């Protein structure tokens, strides 16, 4: 099958969760004999395009000027150069199916090309961007969890806070209209997908509540590309309980809640914090200022270093303050048989079973987090009980098996309808 992946960014320029997922999926599909192409947009001066082979995967990138918050937003309504370039890629590849990973910074007119040519597509719901222009359901003006547009009043306030122009509030009617138009355009894309793939049941429920067709939304957790061999777990009751945070270092990740909680834990405990400190230096400085001596910052980790860190950890902690759609580190922790303490919020509560393979804690509640960490320090047998109940997560191969079934169904259904 000829498969074209459409994504907003791609490694090595960007190595976020969606980008890494797309790369791993493309490589596995190519390994299975499919002809796989990836198309994405680069943020760069001028206009141009480039193509190269990454193993058996053909990667095609186009650019049409730098991308900031405003240009990403406006690109949804159209970009002639990107649209023409994508048309050329469709001519070259002649895909049987397109897997749409993300459309941020890309024009929705690409969807029209697929419709005109009768090319079926499926769409993975990596975040909330299709409904929330901020993508994270977290307000820029109050840093609070949001449940979606309310007459676009909250969305407009959020947009003005994001660009640092709160004084533009008199332009509310125009901005609200643009945001409503954006969502109408993107809703057509959602409604045109043969399948919407949600990584968790929480994401499925949320999108259905926003109007997605329930019969088209299917839950397939992301698969883990296990290292060979999987590192063994740390087990030494004579050493401090080692908590490990691996992820983004920004406010919505709740690392400050974790640091404050650990500062109040009594007994032998330590915390490793792994993440890119250059993303938000001011926040990292805030964390370092408040961290006790038993908190160690270990920097950004490679994939190999992530597995080595998991092998040296007793517990993985995920103190998020926003609705995660899928937490890769939770699945990697379970693959390494490491229990998880996570916020009782969104998709995290779908994956971690409280008292079975981890503990769930109210988000942002420092006292509750301290109590959970203290319990793991005071009850060494609890760690072993939690570890013994961990179920291995889905592998990448199992994930792709299920996706291939959806691909085949989408293509066959499209041919029958023609």
C-alpha positions as CSV (number, residue, x, y, z in Angstrom):
1,X,0.0,0.0,0.0
2,X,1.2,3.5,-0.8
3,X,0.8,5.6,2.4
4,X,1.4,9.3,2.8
5,X,1.8,10.8,6.3
6,X,0.9,14.5,6.7
7,X,2.4,16.1,9.8
8,X,3.3,19.7,10.9
9,X,6.9,19.0,12.0
10,X,9.4,16.1,11.8
11,X,12.7,15.0,13.2
12,X,15.5,16.0,13.5
13,X,14.3,19.6,13.5
14,X,11.6,18.8,16.0
15,X,11.5,15.8,18.3
16,X,8.2,16.0,20.2
17,X,5.8,13.2,20.8
18,X,3.8,13.5,17.5
19,X,7.0,13.8,15.5
20,X,8.7,10.8,17.1
21,X,5.5,8.8,16.7
22,X,5.2,9.6,13.0
23,X,8.8,8.7,12.4
24,X,8.5,5.4,14.2
25,X,5.3,4.5,12.5
26,X,6.6,5.4,9.1
27,X,9.7,3.2,9.6
28,X,7.7,0.2,10.8
29,X,5.2,0.5,7.9
30,X,8.2,0.6,5.4
31,X,9.7,-2.4,7.1
32,X,6.5,-4.3,6.4
33,X,6.7,-3.5,2.7
34,X,4.5,-0.4,2.3
35,X,5.6,2.5,0.2
36,X,5.8,5.3,2.8
37,X,6.1,9.1,2.3
38,X,6.1,11.8,4.9
39,X,5.2,15.4,4.1
40,X,5.7,18.3,6.5
41,X,6.2,22.0,6.7
42,X,9.4,23.7,7.8
43,X,9.6,27.2,9.4
44,X,12.2,29.0,7.2
45,X,12.7,32.2,5.3
46,X,11.6,32.3,1.7
47,X,9.9,29.4,-0.1
48,X,11.2,26.0,-1.2
49,X,11.1,22.3,-0.9
50,X,13.4,19.4,-0.4
51,X,13.1,15.6,-0.6
52,X,15.4,12.8,0.8
53,X,15.3,9.2,1.8
54,X,15.4,8.2,5.4
55,X,16.0,4.5,5.0
56,X,13.0,3.3,3.0
57,X,10.9,6.3,3.9
58,X,10.7,9.2,1.5
59,X,10.6,12.5,3.4
60,X,9.3,15.7,1.6
61,X,9.5,19.1,3.3
62,X,8.2,22.5,2.1
63,X,8.6,25.9,3.5
64,X,7.0,29.3,2.9
65,X,8.3,31.7,5.5
66,X,8.9,31.5,9.2
67,X,6.1,30.3,11.5
68,X,5.0,32.2,14.6
69,X,1.7,32.0,16.5
70,X,-0.1,34.3,14.1
71,X,1.2,32.8,10.9
72,X,0.4,29.3,12.1
73,X,-3.1,30.4,12.8
74,X,-3.6,32.1,9.5
75,X,-2.1,29.2,7.6
76,X,-5.1,27.2,8.3
77,X,-7.1,29.3,5.9
78,X,-4.7,28.8,3.0
79,X,-1.2,28.9,1.6
80,X,-0.8,28.7,-2.2
81,X,2.8,27.5,-2.2
82,X,2.3,24.8,0.4
83,X,-0.9,23.7,-1.4
84,X,0.8,23.5,-4.8
85,X,3.8,21.6,-3.4
86,X,1.5,19.1,-1.7
87,X,-0.4,18.7,-5.0
88,X,2.9,17.8,-6.7
89,X,3.7,15.2,-4.0
90,X,0.3,13.6,-4.5
91,X,1.1,13.4,-8.2
92,X,4.3,11.7,-7.5
93,X,3.2,9.4,-4.7
94,X,-0.3,8.5,-5.9
95,X,-1.2,7.3,-2.3
96,X,-3.9,4.8,-1.6
97,X,-4.4,6.5,1.8
98,X,-3.2,9.5,3.7
99,X,-2.7,9.4,7.5
100,X,-3.1,12.9,8.8
101,X,-1.0,13.3,12.0
102,X,-1.3,17.1,12.4
103,X,-2.3,20.1,10.4
104,X,-0.9,23.0,12.5
105,X,0.8,25.5,10.2
106,X,-0.6,23.7,7.2
107,X,-3.6,24.8,5.1
108,X,-6.9,23.1,5.3
109,X,-7.0,23.3,1.5
110,X,-4.9,20.1,1.5
111,X,-8.0,18.3,2.7
112,X,-9.8,19.6,-0.4
113,X,-7.2,18.1,-2.6
114,X,-7.7,14.7,-1.0
115,X,-11.5,15.0,-1.4
116,X,-11.2,16.1,-5.1
117,X,-8.9,13.1,-5.9
118,X,-11.0,10.7,-3.9
119,X,-8.1,9.7,-1.5
120,X,-9.4,8.3,1.8
121,X,-7.6,9.5,5.0
122,X,-7.6,8.7,8.7
123,X,-6.6,11.2,11.4
124,X,-4.9,10.7,14.7
125,X,-6.0,13.0,17.6
126,X,-2.6,13.7,19.1
127,X,-3.9,16.8,21.0
128,X,-6.9,19.1,21.2
129,X,-5.8,21.5,18.4
130,X,-8.7,20.6,16.1
131,X,-11.1,22.3,18.6
132,X,-8.7,24.4,20.8
133,X,-6.3,26.8,18.9
134,X,-4.1,26.6,21.9
135,X,-3.9,22.8,21.4
136,X,-3.6,22.0,25.2
137,X,-7.0,23.0,26.7
138,X,-5.0,25.2,29.0
139,X,-5.8,29.0,29.1
140,X,-3.0,31.4,28.5
141,X,-4.6,34.1,30.7
142,X,-5.1,32.0,33.8
143,X,-3.2,28.7,33.3
144,X,-6.4,26.7,34.0
145,X,-7.8,23.7,32.4
146,X,-10.5,24.5,29.8
147,X,-13.3,22.3,28.5
148,X,-13.6,24.0,25.0
149,X,-15.0,27.1,23.3
150,X,-17.8,29.0,25.1
151,X,-19.1,31.4,22.4
152,X,-15.4,31.9,21.6
153,X,-15.2,34.5,24.4
154,X,-12.6,32.4,26.3
155,X,-10.8,31.5,23.1
156,X,-10.4,35.2,22.1
157,X,-9.1,36.1,25.6
158,X,-6.7,33.1,25.4
159,X,-5.4,34.2,21.9
160,X,-4.8,37.8,23.1
161,X,-2.9,36.6,26.1
162,X,-0.8,34.3,23.9
163,X,0.4,37.1,21.7
164,X,0.7,39.5,24.6
165,X,-1.9,42.0,23.4
166,X,-4.7,42.0,26.0
167,X,-5.4,45.6,25.2
168,X,-6.8,44.5,21.8
169,X,-10.0,43.3,23.6
170,X,-12.2,45.8,21.7
171,X,-11.4,43.7,18.6
172,X,-13.2,40.8,20.2
173,X,-16.0,40.4,17.6
174,X,-13.4,40.1,14.7
175,X,-11.1,37.7,16.6
176,X,-14.0,35.6,17.8
177,X,-15.3,35.4,14.2
178,X,-11.9,34.2,13.0
179,X,-11.7,31.6,15.7
180,X,-15.2,30.3,14.9
181,X,-14.3,30.3,11.2
182,X,-11.1,28.3,12.0
183,X,-13.1,25.7,13.8
184,X,-15.7,25.4,11.1
185,X,-12.9,24.8,8.5
186,X,-11.2,22.2,10.7
187,X,-14.5,20.5,11.6
188,X,-15.0,19.7,7.9
189,X,-11.6,17.9,8.0
190,X,-12.6,15.9,11.1
191,X,-15.9,15.0,9.6
192,X,-14.2,13.9,6.3
193,X,-11.9,11.4,8.0
194,X,-12.8,7.7,7.6
195,X,-11.4,7.0,11.1
196,X,-10.4,9.2,14.0
197,X,-7.8,7.5,16.1
198,X,-7.7,8.4,19.7
199,X,-4.8,7.3,21.9
200,X,-6.9,7.0,25.0
201,X,-10.6,6.6,26.0
202,X,-10.5,10.1,27.5
203,X,-9.6,11.7,24.2
204,X,-12.3,9.6,22.5
205,X,-15.0,10.8,24.9
206,X,-13.8,14.4,24.7
207,X,-14.0,14.6,20.9
208,X,-17.4,12.9,20.8
209,X,-18.6,15.5,23.3
210,X,-17.4,18.1,20.8
211,X,-19.4,16.6,18.0
212,X,-17.2,13.9,16.5
213,X,-19.1,10.9,15.1
214,X,-18.9,8.2,17.8
215,X,-18.9,5.4,15.2
216,X,-15.8,6.8,13.6
217,X,-13.6,7.3,16.7
218,X,-11.6,4.3,17.6
219,X,-9.1,4.0,20.5
220,X,-5.7,2.6,19.7
221,X,-3.0,3.3,22.3
222,X,0.4,4.3,20.9
223,X,2.8,1.4,20.8
224,X,6.2,1.3,22.5
225,X,9.3,0.4,20.5
226,X,10.9,-1.7,23.2
227,X,14.7,-1.7,23.5
228,X,16.4,-5.1,23.2
229,X,16.9,-6.1,25.9
230,X,14.6,-4.1,28.2
231,X,16.7,-2.8,31.1
232,X,16.1,-4.5,34.5
233,X,14.5,-2.6,37.3
234,X,16.3,-1.1,40.3
235,X,15.7,-2.9,43.6
236,X,17.8,-2.0,46.6
237,X,15.9,-1.3,49.8
238,X,19.0,0.2,51.4
239,X,19.1,3.1,49.1
240,X,16.8,6.2,48.9
241,X,13.6,5.8,47.0
242,X,14.4,7.4,43.7
243,X,11.6,9.3,42.0
244,X,12.1,10.2,38.3
245,X,10.4,12.9,36.2
246,X,11.0,12.7,32.5
247,X,9.3,15.2,30.2
248,X,8.8,18.8,29.4
249,X,9.9,21.5,31.8
250,X,7.0,24.0,31.6
251,X,4.4,25.1,34.0
252,X,1.5,22.9,32.8
253,X,3.6,19.8,33.5
254,X,3.4,20.6,37.2
255,X,7.0,19.9,38.1
256,X,6.9,22.8,40.7
257,X,4.2,20.9,42.5
258,X,6.5,17.8,42.6
259,X,9.5,19.8,43.8
260,X,7.5,21.4,46.6
261,X,6.0,18.1,47.7
262,X,9.4,16.3,47.8
263,X,10.9,19.1,49.9
264,X,8.4,18.1,52.6
265,X,9.0,14.3,52.4
266,X,10.8,12.8,55.4
267,X,13.2,9.9,55.1
268,X,15.4,8.6,52.3
269,X,14.1,10.0,49.0
270,X,15.5,11.7,46.0
271,X,14.1,13.2,42.7
272,X,15.7,13.1,39.3
273,X,14.3,15.7,36.8
274,X,15.1,15.1,33.2
275,X,14.0,17.5,30.4
276,X,15.2,20.2,28.0
277,X,16.1,23.2,30.3
278,X,16.4,25.6,27.3
279,X,12.7,25.4,26.5
280,X,11.6,27.7,29.4
281,X,14.8,28.9,31.3
282,X,12.8,31.1,33.6
283,X,10.7,28.2,34.8
284,X,13.8,26.0,35.3
285,X,15.4,28.7,37.3
286,X,12.3,28.9,39.4
287,X,12.5,25.1,40.0
288,X,16.2,25.2,40.8
289,X,15.7,28.0,43.3
290,X,13.1,26.0,45.3
291,X,14.7,22.5,44.9
292,X,16.3,20.9,48.0
293,X,19.7,19.2,47.7
294,X,18.1,15.8,47.1
295,X,16.7,17.0,43.7
296,X,19.0,16.4,40.8
297,X,18.5,18.0,37.3
298,X,19.9,15.6,34.7
299,X,19.1,17.5,31.5
300,X,17.6,16.3,28.2
301,X,17.9,12.5,27.6
302,X,18.3,10.5,24.4
303,X,16.0,7.6,23.8
304,X,18.8,5.2,25.1
305,X,19.3,7.4,28.2
306,X,15.6,7.4,28.9
307,X,15.6,3.6,29.2
308,X,18.8,3.7,31.4
309,X,17.2,6.2,33.7
310,X,14.0,4.1,34.0
311,X,16.2,1.2,35.0
312,X,17.7,3.3,37.8
313,X,14.3,4.6,39.1
314,X,11.9,3.2,41.7
315,X,9.0,5.4,40.7
316,X,8.1,7.6,37.7
317,X,6.1,10.7,38.5
318,X,3.8,12.6,36.2
319,X,2.3,15.7,38.0
320,X,0.6,17.3,34.9
321,X,-1.9,20.1,35.4
322,X,-3.5,19.8,32.0
323,X,-5.3,17.2,30.0
324,X,-2.6,14.9,28.6
325,X,-3.9,13.0,25.5
326,X,-1.3,10.3,26.0
327,X,1.8,10.0,28.2
328,X,4.6,8.2,26.5
329,X,6.7,8.1,29.7
330,X,3.9,6.2,31.6
331,X,3.9,3.5,28.9
332,X,7.7,3.4,28.9
333,X,7.8,3.2,32.7
334,X,5.4,0.2,32.6
335,X,7.5,-1.4,29.9
336,X,10.4,-1.1,32.3
337,X,8.2,-2.4,35.2
338,X,8.4,0.9,37.1
339,X,5.3,2.1,39.0
340,X,3.8,5.5,38.3
341,X,2.4,8.3,40.4
342,X,0.3,10.6,38.2
343,X,-2.3,13.3,38.4
344,X,-5.9,12.1,38.5
345,X,-6.6,14.0,35.4
346,X,-7.6,13.2,31.8
347,X,-5.9,10.4,30.0
348,X,-3.5,9.7,32.9
349,X,-6.4,8.4,35.0
350,X,-7.2,6.0,32.0
351,X,-3.8,4.4,32.1
352,X,-2.7,4.3,35.8
353,X,-4.8,2.1,38.1
354,X,-4.8,3.7,41.5
355,X,-3.4,1.2,44.0
356,X,-2.7,-1.4,41.4
357,X,0.2,-0.3,39.2
358,X,0.6,3.2,40.6
359,X,-1.0,6.0,42.5
360,X,-3.3,8.7,41.3
361,X,-3.2,12.1,43.1
362,X,-5.3,15.3,42.7
363,X,-3.5,17.7,40.3
364,X,-1.7,20.6,41.8
365,X,-2.4,19.5,45.4
366,X,1.1,19.7,47.1
367,X,-0.1,18.1,50.3
368,X,-1.7,15.2,48.5
369,X,1.5,14.7,46.4
370,X,3.7,14.8,49.5
371,X,1.5,12.2,51.2
372,X,1.7,9.9,48.1
373,X,5.5,10.2,47.9
374,X,5.8,9.8,51.7
375,X,3.7,6.6,51.5
376,X,6.1,5.1,49.0
377,X,9.1,6.0,51.3
378,X,7.4,4.6,54.4
379,X,6.0,1.4,52.8
380,X,8.7,-0.4,50.9
381,X,6.5,-3.4,50.3
382,X,4.0,-1.1,48.4
383,X,6.5,-0.6,45.6
384,X,6.9,-4.3,45.1
385,X,3.1,-4.8,45.0
386,X,2.6,-2.1,42.5
387,X,5.5,-3.4,40.3
388,X,4.1,-6.9,40.4
389,X,0.7,-5.7,39.0
390,X,2.1,-3.8,36.0
391,X,0.8,-5.0,32.7
392,X,3.1,-4.6,29.7
393,X,1.9,-1.8,27.3
394,X,1.1,-2.3,23.7
395,X,4.2,-2.7,21.4
396,X,4.8,-0.7,18.3
397,X,4.2,-3.8,16.2
398,X,0.8,-4.5,17.9
399,X,-0.1,-0.9,17.3
400,X,0.7,-1.0,13.6
401,X,-1.2,-4.3,13.3
402,X,-4.3,-2.5,14.4
403,X,-3.6,0.5,12.2
404,X,-3.1,-1.7,9.1
405,X,-6.6,-3.1,9.7
406,X,-8.0,0.5,9.7
407,X,-6.0,1.4,6.6
408,X,-7.4,-1.6,4.7
409,X,-11.0,-0.9,5.9
410,X,-10.7,2.7,4.8
411,X,-9.4,1.9,1.3
412,X,-11.8,-1.0,0.7
413,X,-14.8,1.1,1.9
414,X,-13.8,4.0,-0.3
415,X,-13.5,1.7,-3.3
416,X,-17.0,0.2,-2.7
417,X,-18.4,3.7,-2.4
418,X,-17.0,4.8,-5.7
